[in-house]
Amino acid sequence: MKTCLRALGCAACVLVVSAPSMSAHDGPPFPIVSDQQAGAYVVSIWTDPDATDDGTTGGQFWVQLRMAGPAGPLPPTTRARVGVRPVIRTAPMRTATAAPVAGDASNQFAALVLDHEGRFAVEVTIDGPAGPAFVEAEVDATYDLRPPPFMLAVYTVPFLIAGFLWVKLLLRRTRGPRSS
């Protein structure tokens, strides 16, 4: 009996301790532009558009670039600038210069604040030795709807109690009736 209690207690502790690491993943980014030619470039834009109320940069954008046709490799000084603005209401364009991921100019990342749920216009301006380019798209921003990590423990407790009572009942049945 004490062994079951210890096992259940350990399981609850593992769930509570591992909850912050489980909240690290929002879901995979998805493409909003795939291999669109713009100027001398072929552009793809991937995004994970999480809206936030606290001013954190939840909207993540990856801009993948390559030269169109047999133009050769992408010049390392090529830079993308990502801008977002709400479609339904008037608000200023928020922009960020994308930084190369691991020093690779063909894969660049920018994070922006998406301050509400809804449709956002996305504009990517590319500037480099091969000339300028411009790509437009739209994306729906949504809040991260997962419950806070501590709620995982709260939701798990009734199942742990039910499991404990079930194991207790099974143990009582296997011992048989007690004789006095």
N, C-alpha and C positions, 0 to 999 in steps of 0.2 A: 504494500500500500504506500509506504513512504517512498519507494522507488518510483512509483507512478507519479506521485506528487512532485518529486524532484525532476523527473523527465518533463512533466508539463511546465514546471517553472523554468527549466532551461530552455524549452521551446519558446516560451513567451519572451524570455530575455533575448534570445537570438533574433526574434522578430522585431523587437523594439530597437535593438542595437543596429540591425541591418537596414532599418527603414530609411535613414538618410541616404544610404548608398543606392537604394532602390528608386529614389526619387530623382536620380541624376539623368534619366533618359526621358525625353518628352515624346519621342517618336521620330521616325526618320524624316529628313528633309525631302521635299518633292520638287520636281521641275515646274517652272512657270513659263520658261522659254527653252526650247530645245533646238540647238543647231540652227539658229537664225543668222543669216548673213547680214552684217551691218558694216558698210564701208569695206575695209580690207580684212575684216575679222569675221569669224564664225563664233557666235555667242550662245552660251547656255546659262540660264539662271536657275539656281536651286534655292529653296527657302524653307524655313521653319518659322512661320509667322505667329508667334505667341504675343498676344496683347497683354500689357501690364498696367496696373493702376499706380504703381509706386515710382514710376520714372526710370525703371531699369530697362536696359536694351534687350528686350525679348525677341524682337524681329531679327532673325539671322538670315543673311543672304550670302550665297557663294556664286561668284561669277567665274565661269570657265571660258577661257579664250583660246583661240588658235587662229592662225593665218588662213585666209580663204585661198583655195587653189594651191598651186605649187610655189607659194611665196616664201617658203622656208620657215624657220623657227620664229616664234613670237619674240620680239625684242624685249629684253628684261626690264626696260624702262617704261613699258606699257602699263598704264594705271586705269582702273575703273572707279567711278564715283557713283554710288547708289543713292537715290532719293525716293522718299515716300511721302504721300499726302493722301488724306481721306478723299474718297470719291463723292460721298453724299454731302458733306459739309465743307465749308471753306476754312482752310487752315493753311499755314505756311508749309512749304516743302521742307522736310527734314532730310539732310544729306550727311553722308559719311564717305570718306575715301576708303576704298577697299585695300586691305593689306595682303601682300602675297602670302600664301600658306606655305610654310617651310621654305621660304625664299623662291618659290615657283610663281612667276608672273602669270602663268596660264591658269592658275587656280587662286582666286582672290576672295577674301572674306570681309564682310562689313556687318555690323550690328547696329540697329536703330530702334528707337522707342516707337512702339505702336500703342498709343494710349487708350484705345477703345476697340471693342469688337466691331467688325464691319469690313467693308471693301476699301482697299487702298490701291492707289495707282503707284506703280513702281517704275522708275526711270533710271536707266543705267547709261552713263556717259563714259565713253572710252577715249583716252587720249594717249597717243604714242607716236613713235617715228613713222609708222605706216599711215598716220592721219587720224582724224576724229571719227567717232561713230556714236550712234544713239539707238537704244532699244527701249521699248515700252511694254509693260504688262500690267496685270491687275492680280491681286491676291486677297483672300478673305482672312482677316486676322481673328483668332479666337483665343479665349482665355484657356490656360492650362486647367482642365477640369478635374484633375486628380485631387483626392482629399489630402490634407496634410499628413505627413508621415506618422505622427502619433495616433492618428485615427485608425491606422492599420491595427495597432494593438487593441484599441477599443472594440473594433469590429471582430477581432479574433477571440476575445475573452469568452463570449457565449459558447463558441465551438469548443474551446478548451474545457470549459465547465461541463458541457454535455459529454465530451470524451472521457473526462475523469469519472463522471457518474456512471457511464456505460461500462468502463473498465472495472469500477468498483462492484457493479452488479454482476458482471461476468465472474469475477473472483469469488464473490459470495456464493454464486450458483455452483461453481466447480468444487468448492469445499463441502457442499452438502449441508444438510441441517445440523445444527449444533445440538449435541446431547448434554444434558445437565447432570 
